[in-house]
């Protein structure tokens, strides 16, 4: 079987992890579908470790890779601390471009108070653009760890910032002429700036949520969008979900851009958004604490028993939450390459 661009099918990945993953007694959270990070017992606290590449973005990719990895560490309730980066660079890259990558990494690290502590660089064959793979380490007190598998029936599901944030920036950045022609340069620049406003980082709202109430699970939806992120959360916790279609929100810019490109925002890469599963008694306090930081946050559904399934309540009726085997933006990129 040959695969299309995007994540491995969940069923295959789960079988491979069960067959080949090796852990020891100090691994508190090991590899599994829907889990954002590894967690290792370091005595009085936990070390939280994450690795993720950047393959879509071509502009400011170094800033991007640090924030993406920091996000996953923060979803475990941990503060990102140390970062390593493997940089695979194309033949012919100029010295100035390489220095630009280092400078961008440094800016991102300074924004989050993270130390750049190692990595690897090489010029390699067969690349037409840099590929960066990040490794972020963080730490958290043992009683404050948040796991992806902690959701339970009755919990409230919250979403910050909205659908398809990263997709909005990618479409504006990767198809500038088309976006400019349809909507003008001011619109294009505003959409490309979604990486910083409303922003790619979920570290502030993740740590705020953990201070404001009892958080049972968090997850940042990346490839496959919010719909896939919800499915991954439900799978990790062994629960069902009821999502309210009229509460799923996105900006007007995102809606116009996705419609123009034929992209479903629910299935489009959504770094910058955060899914929070909170104790129902604390959901309002969590939502208001996040809003107090100037970050949009809405309650979008409720956790149900596993037998309920993963449903979307739309116009008073329940239907299956849409499933996206591959990310909507990845699908679009593939179509553009073929044409």
C-alpha positions in Angstrom: 0.0 0.0 0.0 1.3 3.5 -0.9 0.3 6.5 1.1 -0.6 10.0 0.3 0.9 13.1 1.8 -0.1 13.6 5.5 -0.1 11.5 8.7 0.0 7.7 8.6 -3.4 6.2 9.0 -4.2 5.9 12.7 -4.9 2.1 12.6 -1.5 1.4 11.0 0.4 3.7 13.3 -1.3 2.2 16.4 -0.3 -1.3 15.2 3.3 -0.3 14.6 3.6 1.4 18.0 2.2 -1.6 19.8 4.6 -3.9 17.9 7.8 -1.9 18.1 7.8 0.7 20.8 10.1 0.0 23.8 9.8 1.8 27.1 11.3 1.4 30.6 9.8 2.0 34.0 10.6 5.7 34.0 8.6 6.4 30.9 5.3 7.7 32.3 3.7 8.5 28.9 5.1 6.6 25.9 4.2 6.6 22.2 0.6 6.3 21.3 -1.9 7.8 18.9 -3.3 11.1 20.1 -0.6 11.6 22.7 1.4 14.8 22.1 4.6 14.1 24.0 6.7 11.6 25.9 6.9 12.0 29.6 9.9 10.7 31.6 10.2 10.6 35.4 13.0 12.8 36.6 12.6 12.4 40.3 10.8 15.4 41.7 9.3 16.4 38.4 8.6 15.1 34.9 10.6 15.8 31.8 8.3 16.3 28.8 9.8 15.7 25.3 8.5 16.4 21.8 9.8 16.2 18.3 8.1 17.6 15.2 9.2 18.6 11.7 8.0 21.5 9.5 7.3 20.5 6.0 4.6 23.0 4.8 6.0 26.4 5.6 8.8 28.0 3.6 8.9 31.5 5.1 10.4 31.9 8.6 10.4 28.1 8.9 12.9 28.3 11.9 10.6 30.5 14.0 7.8 28.2 13.0 9.5 24.9 14.1 10.3 26.1 17.6 6.7 27.3 18.3 5.1 24.1 16.9 7.2 22.0 19.3 6.7 24.3 22.2 2.9 24.0 21.7 2.8 20.3 22.2 4.9 20.5 25.4 2.6 23.2 26.8 -0.5 21.0 26.1 0.9 18.6 28.8 0.8 21.4 31.3 4.6 21.8 31.0 6.7 24.9 30.4 9.0 24.6 27.3 12.6 25.0 28.4 15.2 23.5 26.0 15.3 23.2 22.2 17.3 21.2 19.7 17.0 21.4 15.9 18.0 19.2 13.0 18.4 21.3 9.9 18.5 19.5 6.5 19.5 22.1 3.9 19.4 22.0 0.1 22.5 22.1 -2.1 23.4 25.6 -3.1 21.9 27.4 -0.1 23.6 30.7 0.6 25.4 31.6 3.8 23.0 34.4 4.4 20.0 32.1 4.3 21.6 29.8 6.8 22.4 32.7 9.2 18.8 33.8 8.7 17.6 30.4 10.0 19.7 30.7 13.1 18.6 34.3 13.8 14.9 33.2 13.4 15.4 30.4 15.8 17.0 32.8 18.3 14.1 35.2 18.0 11.5 32.5 18.7 13.5 31.1 21.6 13.7 34.6 23.1 9.9 35.1 22.8 9.2 31.9 24.9 12.2 32.0 27.2 13.6 28.8 25.7 17.3 27.9 25.5 18.8 26.6 22.2 20.9 23.8 23.5 21.9 21.6 20.5 21.1 20.0 17.2 22.5 19.1 13.8 22.9 20.7 10.4 23.8 19.3 7.0 23.6 20.0 3.3 21.7 17.0 1.8 20.6 15.6 -1.6 17.2 15.9 -3.2 15.8 18.9 -1.3 14.3 22.0 -2.9 13.8 23.8 0.4 15.1 23.5 4.0 13.5 20.8 6.2 13.7 21.5 10.0 13.0 18.9 12.7 12.7 20.3 16.2 13.0 18.6 19.6 11.6 20.5 22.6 12.1 19.6 26.2 10.1 21.0 29.1 9.3 20.2 32.7 6.3 20.1 34.9 5.5 19.3 38.6 4.2 15.8 38.9 0.8 16.9 40.2 0.3 19.3 37.3 0.8 17.0 34.3 -2.0 17.1 31.8 -2.5 14.0 29.5 -4.4 13.5 26.3 -6.1 10.5 27.8 -7.7 12.3 30.7 -11.1 13.3 29.2 -14.2 11.8 30.8 -17.9 12.0 30.2 -19.5 15.3 31.2 -16.3 17.3 30.7 -16.6 20.6 28.7 -14.6 21.0 25.4 -13.2 24.4 24.7 -11.5 25.8 21.6 -9.3 28.8 21.4 -8.7 31.2 18.4 -10.8 29.2 15.9 -10.5 26.9 12.9 -7.7 26.8 10.3 -5.4 29.5 11.7 -2.3 28.0 10.3 -4.0 27.1 7.0 -5.0 30.8 6.6 -1.3 31.8 6.8 -0.1 29.0 4.6 -2.6 29.7 1.8 -1.8 33.4 1.8 2.0 32.7 1.9 2.2 29.8 -0.6 -0.3 31.2 -3.1 0.4 34.9 -2.9 -0.5 35.8 -6.5 -3.8 34.0 -6.5 -4.8 35.5 -3.1 -3.8 39.0 -4.2 -5.8 38.7 -7.4 -8.9 37.6 -5.5 -8.8 39.8 -2.4 -6.0 42.3 -2.7 -2.6 42.7 -1.1 -3.8 44.1 2.2 -6.0 41.0 2.7 -3.2 38.7 1.7 -0.7 40.3 4.2 -3.3 40.2 7.0 -3.9 36.5 6.4 -0.2 35.7 6.2 0.3 37.5 9.5 -2.0 35.0 11.2 1.2 33.2 12.3 1.6 36.1 14.8 -2.0 37.6 15.1 -3.9 35.7 16.4 -0.7 33.7 16.6 0.7 30.3 16.2 1.7 29.8 19.9 -0.7 28.2 22.3 1.7 28.3 25.2 0.1 31.3 26.9 -3.5 29.9 26.9 -2.3 26.4 27.8 -0.5 27.5 30.9 -3.3 30.0 31.8 -5.9 27.2 31.5 -3.9 25.0 33.9 -3.8 27.8 36.5 -7.5 28.7 36.1 -9.1 25.3 36.7 -9.0 21.5 36.5 -7.9 20.5 33.1 -8.3 16.8 32.1 -6.8 16.9 28.6 -5.4 19.3 26.0 -4.4 18.9 22.4 -3.3 21.4 19.7 -4.9 20.4 16.3 -2.3 20.4 13.6 -2.6 18.4 10.4 -6.2 17.4 9.7 -7.5 20.4 11.6 -9.8 20.7 14.6 -11.9 17.7 13.4 -8.9 15.4 13.5 -7.7 16.9 16.8 -11.0 16.1 18.4 -10.9 12.5 17.0 -7.4 12.1 18.4 -8.4 13.4 21.8 -11.4 11.1 21.9 -9.3 8.1 20.8 -6.6 8.7 23.4 -9.2 8.9 26.2 -11.6 6.2 25.0 -14.6 8.5 25.0 -17.2 9.9 22.7 -17.9 13.6 21.9 -20.8 15.8 21.1 -19.6 18.9 19.1 -21.9 21.9 18.5 -21.6 23.1 14.9 -22.9 26.6 15.7 -20.1 27.0 18.3 -17.2 26.1 15.9 -15.9 29.5 15.0 -13.4 31.0 12.5 -12.5 34.5 11.3 -14.2 36.1 8.3 -10.7 36.1 6.6 -10.4 32.4 7.1 -13.9 31.7 5.9 -13.4 33.7 2.7 -10.0 32.2 1.9 -11.1 28.6 2.6 -14.2 29.0 0.4 -12.1 30.4 -2.4 -9.7 27.5 -2.4 -12.4 24.8 -1.8 -10.9 23.9 1.6 -13.0 22.7 4.5 -11.7 24.7 7.5 -12.6 21.9 10.0 -10.0 19.6 8.3 -7.3 22.2 7.6 -4.1 22.5 9.6 -4.9 24.5 12.7 -1.8 25.2 14.8 -2.5 28.2 16.9 -5.8 26.7 18.1 -6.0 24.7 21.3 -8.5 22.1 22.4 -9.1 22.1 26.2 -11.1 19.5 28.1 -12.0 20.9 31.4 -14.0 19.8 34.5 -17.5 21.1 33.8 -17.5 23.1 37.1 -14.4 25.0 36.0 -15.1 25.5 32.3 -16.4 29.0 32.7 -13.4 30.1 34.8 -11.0 28.7 32.3 -12.8 30.4 29.4 -12.8 33.7 31.1 -9.2 33.5 32.2 -8.1 32.9 28.6 -10.4 35.7 27.3 -8.8 38.0 29.8 -5.6 37.6 28.0 -7.2 38.8 24.7 -7.5 35.2 23.3 -10.8 34.0 21.8 -12.2 31.0 23.5 -15.5 29.2 23.2 -17.1 26.1 24.7 -17.8 23.9 21.6 -19.1 20.6 23.0 -19.2 18.0 25.7 -17.5 14.7 26.3 -19.8 11.6 26.1 -19.5 7.9 26.7 -17.6 6.0 24.0 -20.8 4.3 22.8 -22.1 7.7 21.8 -19.5 8.1 19.1 -18.1 11.4 17.8 -21.1 13.4 16.7 -21.7 16.9 15.3 -25.0 18.5 16.5 -26.1 20.5 13.4 -29.4 22.3 13.2 -30.8 20.2 16.1 -29.8 16.9 14.6 -26.8 14.6 15.3 -24.5 13.4 12.5 -21.0 12.0 12.3 -18.2 14.5 12.8 -16.5 14.8 9.4 -13.3 12.7 9.1 -10.3 13.9 7.1 -7.8 11.1 6.2 -5.4 13.8 5.0 -5.1 17.5 5.7 -7.1 19.8 3.4 -4.1 22.1 2.7 -1.9 19.1 1.9 -4.6 17.9 -0.5 -4.6 21.3 -2.1 -0.8 21.3 -2.4 -0.9 17.9 -4.1 -3.5 19.0 -6.6 -1.4 22.1 -7.4 1.8 20.0 -8.0 -0.1 17.6 -10.3 -1.4 20.6 -12.3 
